[in-house]
């Protein structure tokens, strides 16, 4: 365990498991905008798609789930517990220029990829008007 965590544990008289209850889990997410879509990639190592939820509500996309802690025997005790465990959640405001009904999600090798196609840009209809002479 790193020295800072040890100082915090000593000062607060917390065990490592208690410290994890107050520390939020941060999942890294990349957001790429192309001419055709917005693409989100979230690293979720060790999770299956059944343990991840993607929700859209009121222009906000939420990625959530839970990392489960490995079960151990009654007489076993953790010596080092660095992998995240517990619930996580990330929220993003979805741009207005997207087609939410065509959003796609894929989970491969612990990476969740969300693709939201953009609305095709419409070019203004330009019409030449003849000017008559009186």
N, C-alpha and C positions, 0 to 999 in steps of 0.2 A: 504494500500500500504506500502511496506517495506521502512524503512528510507533511504536506499541507492537510491532507485528510486526517492524518494521525493527530495533528494539532487541534483540528476541529472536533474530532471524536473525544479527545482528552478534555477540551474546554467545555463541551456540552454533555459529556458523559453518555455518548451515543454509541451503539454498536454499529458495524458497517451496514447491517440490514435496515436499521432505523434511519440512517443517513440516506439510503436509497429511496425511502418513502417520501422524503421532502425534496429530492433532486429530480427535476423533470427530465424525461428522456427526449433528447433531440435527435430527430432523424434527418440526415442530410437530403436535400431535394434540389435538383437542378431544374431551371425553367428556361427553355429555349423557345424563342419566337421566330418562326420562319414566315415566308410569304403565304404559305398554305395553312399553317396551324400553330397552336401553342402546344409544346411538348414538355411534360413534367416527368422527371425520373427520380424516384425515391429509393434509397438504399435500405432494404429491409432484410438483412442477412438472417437466414435460419427460419424465416416465416413462410408459411404456405398461404396461398390466396384465400383460403377459408378463414384465416386469422386477420385479414385486412378488410377494412370497409372504406369505400369512397362514396361520399354523399354530396349532393348539390342542393343548396337551399338559398334562395334569395340572392343569387349572384356570388355566393361563397362556396368554394369547394373545400371539403374537409377530408383528409386522409387520417384514419385512426386504426387502432388495433392494440394488440398486447403481446409483449414478449414474455413467454413463460419461463420461469426458473426451473432448472433441472431438479427432479425429485432426488432426494438422498435418503439414505437409511437413518434410522433413529439415532444410532451411535456415531454417525458421520457428521463432520462439521466443515464448513467452508473455510479454507485458509486464504483464498483470494477469490474475489467475486467482482470481475471487471466488466463482463458482458452485460448489456442492459437487460433489465427485466421489469415488467410492469406495463401499464397502459401508456400510449403515446397518442399525440394528435397534432396535426399541422393544418393550418387554414390559409387559403389563398383567395383573394378577390379575383373572380373570373372577368376578363375583359368583355365588353358589350359586343364586340365584333366577331363572336363565335357562334357555332351551331351546337348547342349543348345536347340536342337530341341525337347527334352523330358522334358523340364522344366515345372513344375506345379505350379499353384498359387491358394491359398484358402484364403478366408476372412471370419472369424468366430468371432463373439463377439468383433469386433474392432481390431483383430489381423490378420495381413497379413502374411501368411506363404508361402514362395517360396522355392521349392525343386528342386535342379538341380542335377540329377543323375551323378555319376562319370563314366568315361569310365572304363570298366572292365580291370583289369591289366592282360596282357597276359604274361604267363610264357614263358621263352625262350625255344625254341625247342632244347633239348639236344639229340644228337645222338652219340652213341658210334661207333667209326671207328675201324674196325679191321686192325691191322698192319700185313702185310705179311712179311715172312722171305725169303730172297734170298739166 
